[in-house]
Amino acid sequence: MQQLDFAIIDSHIHQWDPYNTPHAAALAVKLLGKHPYLLDKFVRLVNSDDLIETIGLTNHVTAPYLPENYLEDIGHYQVEQVVHVEASWHKNKGKGVIGETRFIESLPFNEETVKLGGIVATADPRDSNFKKILQLHKKASPRFKGIRKMAALHEDKEIHAWTDEPHLYRNKKFLKGFEAIAQNNLTFDAWVYSTQLSDVIALAKQFPETSIVLDHFGTPAGLFGKVGSITGLTKTARENILVRWQDDMAELALSPNVYTKMSGLLMPVLGHQFHKQGRLASKQEIYDLVLPLISHVLQNFGSYRVMFASNFPMDRVSSSLLNIIDALSDAVVACDPNALERVFHHNAKQFYRL
């Protein structure tokens, strides 16, 4: 296990409070928050199976996740600062998304918890008020750094879609609005499933001056086991997912404006079954699973365009943050002994101008 003798930057955490904000589960937690068993049953009843399969366990989204919760998860590791990334704020139409930025600014990020370095908010470039929304985000927080608009939509209809149309990043309205991100010198977090990486490649080529980061290594759904109805069913199918992912990631890395986040590798949508087994993955299990992915990404992106991110609490369904950091840091050193501080600190600081 690596001894990190520096404070890390966590470039991707989520914060929410279903009891006090517009949250998809707000009504359910207010009615049943004191009855976890009934709350779980209710959430599973009203939500689609594909969403439940993606998140794994309902209590990871129905419970508040705030600075003090993150501080507990990070344990003995020293964190210099964190970046909050939009977390599906429920009032997501038009200017309603500004509420999330104001909410994050109101949270107790301080010396006793952890420092907030940046906010990656959301907005839809297809919106006619997109430029105005960017300005409102900027007004709401001096830590506003960029935008994420999720485009993850899988050809397997039983894998949850996080957008309303396929190939969002090729949409003409989206591309026209996207120009404002470049004009305002903002960053863009892209999130797609690995089957959609060609859309990110096209976006990066069209906007070579815009800093783009691919979240979660491009989320190769089904890589580690069956998800949805037809994905990752056999060993051969999983090998094909890996080979396609490797090829597309290598091509994406050719665009020098694109970084990627070493994150989200324990999300159930990759095919992990740890939550169904009622246990957390060990450090060694994580290491064995993710080493080939980290090795390939470092070989292609180099050590200056890969950044650590916890994606907590979403990955907490499969393991602890301590196990994840232990395993990922060991994997990075196994691939490049000199890359550790860049991946766990410098690259995020440079990309988001923290």
C-alpha positions in Angstrom: 0.0 0.0 0.0 1.3 3.4 -1.0 1.9 6.0 1.8 0.6 9.2 0.2 2.8 11.9 1.8 0.8 14.7 0.3 -2.8 15.9 0.5 -4.9 14.7 -2.4 -7.4 16.5 -4.6 -10.6 14.6 -5.1 -11.9 15.9 -8.4 -15.4 14.4 -8.3 -17.7 14.1 -5.3 -21.4 14.5 -5.0 -23.4 16.3 -2.3 -27.1 16.1 -1.7 -29.7 16.3 1.0 -33.1 14.8 0.2 -34.7 16.3 3.3 -34.0 19.9 2.4 -33.5 20.2 -1.3 -35.3 19.4 -4.6 -34.3 15.7 -4.8 -36.0 12.9 -6.7 -36.5 11.0 -3.4 -37.5 14.0 -1.3 -41.1 13.0 -0.7 -40.2 9.4 0.0 -37.6 10.3 2.7 -39.9 12.8 4.3 -42.6 10.2 4.6 -40.6 7.1 5.3 -37.1 8.3 6.4 -37.4 6.8 9.8 -38.4 3.4 8.4 -35.5 2.3 6.2 -37.1 -1.0 5.2 -40.3 0.7 4.0 -38.3 3.5 2.3 -36.3 0.9 0.3 -39.4 -0.9 -0.8 -41.1 2.4 -1.8 -38.1 3.6 -3.8 -37.8 0.3 -5.6 -41.6 0.4 -6.3 -41.6 3.8 -7.9 -38.3 3.7 -9.8 -37.4 1.6 -12.8 -35.4 -1.5 -12.5 -32.6 -0.2 -14.7 -32.1 2.8 -12.3 -32.0 0.5 -9.3 -29.5 -1.8 -11.0 -27.3 1.2 -11.8 -27.2 2.6 -8.2 -27.1 -0.8 -6.6 -28.6 0.0 -3.2 -31.3 2.7 -2.6 -29.9 3.9 0.7 -26.9 5.4 -1.1 -29.1 8.0 -2.7 -31.9 8.4 -0.1 -29.5 9.4 2.7 -28.0 12.8 2.8 -24.4 13.0 1.7 -22.7 16.2 3.1 -19.2 17.4 4.0 -19.2 15.6 7.3 -20.1 12.3 5.6 -17.3 12.7 3.1 -14.9 13.5 5.9 -15.9 10.2 7.6 -15.4 8.2 4.4 -11.9 9.7 3.7 -10.5 8.4 7.0 -6.8 9.0 7.5 -6.1 10.4 4.0 -5.4 14.1 3.9 -7.5 16.0 1.3 -6.5 19.5 0.1 -9.7 20.2 -1.6 -12.7 18.6 -3.5 -14.7 19.3 -6.6 -18.4 18.9 -6.4 -19.9 17.6 -9.7 -23.6 18.1 -10.4 -25.8 15.4 -9.0 -29.1 15.4 -10.9 -30.7 18.3 -9.1 -34.4 17.7 -9.4 -35.3 21.2 -10.6 -33.3 20.8 -13.7 -35.3 22.8 -16.2 -33.8 26.1 -17.4 -32.5 28.3 -14.6 -33.7 25.9 -11.9 -30.2 24.3 -12.0 -28.7 27.4 -10.3 -30.3 26.1 -7.1 -27.8 23.4 -6.8 -24.8 25.8 -7.1 -26.3 27.9 -4.3 -27.0 24.8 -2.2 -23.3 23.7 -2.5 -22.1 27.1 -1.6 -24.2 27.0 1.6 -22.7 23.8 2.9 -20.1 23.7 5.7 -17.0 23.2 3.7 -14.3 24.5 6.0 -11.2 23.7 8.0 -13.1 21.2 10.2 -14.4 19.3 7.2 -12.8 19.7 3.8 -12.2 22.6 1.5 -14.4 23.1 -1.6 -12.1 23.9 -4.5 -14.6 23.9 -7.4 -18.1 23.3 -8.6 -19.0 21.6 -11.8 -22.6 22.6 -12.3 -25.1 21.5 -15.0 -26.9 23.2 -17.8 -28.1 22.1 -21.2 -26.4 23.7 -24.1 -29.6 23.2 -26.1 -31.4 25.6 -23.8 -32.0 29.0 -25.4 -30.9 30.6 -22.1 -27.7 28.7 -21.8 -25.4 31.7 -21.9 -27.5 33.4 -19.2 -27.5 30.2 -17.1 -23.7 30.1 -17.2 -23.6 33.7 -16.0 -26.0 32.9 -13.1 -23.8 29.9 -12.1 -20.8 32.3 -12.0 -22.7 34.8 -10.0 -23.9 32.1 -7.5 -20.3 30.9 -6.8 -16.8 32.1 -7.3 -15.8 28.4 -7.4 -17.9 27.7 -10.5 -15.4 26.0 -12.9 -17.4 24.3 -15.6 -20.4 22.3 -16.8 -21.4 18.7 -16.9 -24.2 17.5 -19.2 -24.5 13.7 -19.0 -25.0 11.9 -22.3 -24.9 8.3 -21.1 -27.4 6.2 -23.0 -26.8 2.5 -23.8 -28.1 0.5 -26.7 -29.2 -2.1 -24.1 -32.6 -0.6 -23.1 -32.3 -2.2 -19.7 -29.3 -0.1 -18.8 -30.4 3.3 -17.3 -30.3 6.3 -19.7 -29.1 9.5 -18.2 -30.2 11.7 -21.1 -33.2 12.1 -23.3 -31.6 11.4 -26.7 -28.8 9.2 -28.2 -25.7 11.0 -29.4 -26.4 14.2 -27.5 -22.9 15.5 -28.1 -23.5 15.5 -31.8 -26.9 17.4 -31.6 -26.7 20.6 -33.6 -28.3 22.7 -30.9 -26.0 21.2 -28.3 -23.0 22.1 -30.4 -24.1 25.6 -31.0 -24.7 26.2 -27.3 -21.4 24.5 -26.5 -19.6 27.4 -28.1 -20.4 29.5 -24.9 -18.4 27.0 -22.8 -15.3 27.8 -24.9 -16.0 31.5 -24.9 -16.3 31.6 -21.1 -13.1 29.6 -20.6 -15.0 26.9 -18.8 -14.3 23.2 -18.5 -16.7 20.4 -19.7 -17.2 17.1 -17.9 -18.4 14.5 -20.4 -20.1 11.3 -19.2 -21.0 8.5 -21.6 -21.0 4.7 -21.7 -18.0 3.2 -23.5 -20.2 2.4 -26.5 -20.6 6.2 -27.1 -16.9 7.2 -26.9 -16.9 8.2 -30.6 -19.3 11.0 -29.6 -16.7 12.4 -27.2 -14.0 12.0 -29.8 -16.0 14.1 -32.3 -16.8 16.8 -29.7 -13.2 17.1 -28.7 -12.1 17.5 -32.3 -14.8 20.2 -32.9 -13.7 22.2 -29.9 -9.9 21.6 -29.6 -9.5 24.7 -27.4 -12.0 23.5 -24.7 -10.7 21.5 -21.8 -12.8 18.3 -21.7 -12.6 15.6 -19.1 -14.1 12.2 -19.6 -15.7 11.0 -16.4 -15.2 7.5 -15.0 -12.9 6.2 -17.8 -16.0 6.1 -20.1 -18.0 3.5 -18.0 -17.6 0.2 -19.9 -21.0 -1.2 -18.8 -20.9 -5.0 -18.3 -17.1 -5.3 -18.3 -17.1 -7.2 -15.1 -20.4 -9.1 -15.3 -23.9 -9.1 -16.6 -26.0 -5.9 -16.6 -29.1 -4.9 -18.4 -30.7 -7.7 -20.5 -27.9 -8.5 -23.0 -24.7 -6.8 -21.8 -21.7 -8.7 -20.4 -23.5 -12.1 -20.5 -20.4 -14.2 -21.4 -16.7 -14.1 -21.1 -16.4 -13.4 -24.8 -18.8 -10.6 -24.6 -16.9 -9.0 -21.8 -13.6 -9.4 -23.7 -15.2 -7.6 -26.7 -16.3 -4.7 -24.4 -12.7 -4.4 -23.2 -11.2 -4.4 -26.7 -13.6 -1.8 -28.0 -13.1 0.3 -25.0 -9.3 0.1 -25.4 -9.4 1.1 -29.0 -11.8 4.0 -28.4 -9.9 5.3 -25.4 -6.6 5.2 -27.4 -8.2 7.3 -30.1 -9.7 9.8 -27.6 -6.3 10.2 -26.0 -5.0 11.6 -29.3 -7.0 14.8 -28.6 -4.6 16.8 -26.3 -7.5 18.8 -24.8 -9.1 15.7 -23.3 -8.3 14.4 -19.8 -10.0 11.5 -18.0 -11.0 10.7 -14.4 -9.9 7.5 -12.8 -13.3 7.2 -11.0 -16.6 5.3 -11.0 -14.8 2.0 -11.5 -16.8 0.4 -8.7 -20.3 1.4 -9.9 -22.6 -1.6 -10.2 -23.3 -0.8 -13.9 -19.9 -2.2 -14.7 -21.2 -5.6 -13.6 -20.0 -5.7 -10.0 -22.0 -8.0 -7.7 -20.4 -7.0 -4.4 -23.6 -5.3 -3.1 -25.7 -8.3 -4.0 -23.3 -10.5 -2.0 -23.7 -8.2 1.0 -20.1 -7.2 1.2 -17.5 -4.7 0.2 -14.7 -5.4 -2.3 -11.3 -5.7 -0.7 -8.3 -3.6 -1.8 -6.8 -6.6 -3.6 -10.0 -7.4 -5.5 -10.2 -3.8 -6.6 -6.6 -3.8 -7.6 -6.9 -6.9 -9.7 -10.0 -5.6 -11.5 -8.8 -2.1 -12.3 -5.1 -2.5 -13.0 -5.6 -3.4 -16.7 -7.8 -0.3 -17.2 -5.4 2.1 -15.4 -2.4 0.7 -17.2 -4.1 1.2 -20.6 -5.2 4.8 -19.8 -1.8 5.8 -18.5 -0.1 4.3 -21.5 -2.3 6.4 -23.8 -3.2 9.6 -21.9 0.2 9.8 -20.1 0.5 10.8 -16.5 -0.5 14.4 -17.0 -4.0 13.9 -18.2 -5.4 11.4 -15.7 -6.9 12.5 -12.4 -8.1 10.7 -9.4 -11.7 11.1 -8.3 -13.8 9.2 -5.8 -17.3 9.5 -7.3 -18.5 9.2 -3.7 -21.0 8.3 -2.5 -21.9 6.4 -5.8 -19.0 3.9 -5.6 -19.6 3.3 -1.8 -22.1 0.6 -2.7 -19.2 -1.7 -3.7 -16.3 -0.7 -1.4 -14.9 1.8 1.1 -13.1 4.9 0.0 -10.1 3.7 1.9 -9.9 0.5 -0.1 -10.5 2.3 -3.4 -7.7 4.9 -2.8 -5.3 2.1 -1.5 -5.9 0.0 -4.6 -5.9 2.8 -7.2 -2.7 4.4 -5.8 -1.0 1.0 -5.8 -2.1 0.5 -9.4 -0.8 3.8 -10.5 2.6 3.2 -9.0 2.7 -0.3 -10.6 2.2 1.4 -14.0 4.4 4.5 -13.4 6.2 5.1 -10.1 6.5 8.8 -10.9 2.8 9.4 -11.6 1.3 9.3 -8.2 1.3 13.0 -7.2 0.3 14.1 -10.7 -2.7 11.7 -10.8 -3.8 12.3 -7.2 -3.2 16.1 -7.0 -1.5 18.1 -9.7 -3.6 17.3 -12.8 -6.9 18.1 -11.1 -5.5 21.4 -9.8 -4.3 22.3 -13.3 -7.4 21.2 -15.2 -9.9 23.0 -12.9 -7.6 26.0 -12.1 -8.0 25.4 -8.4 
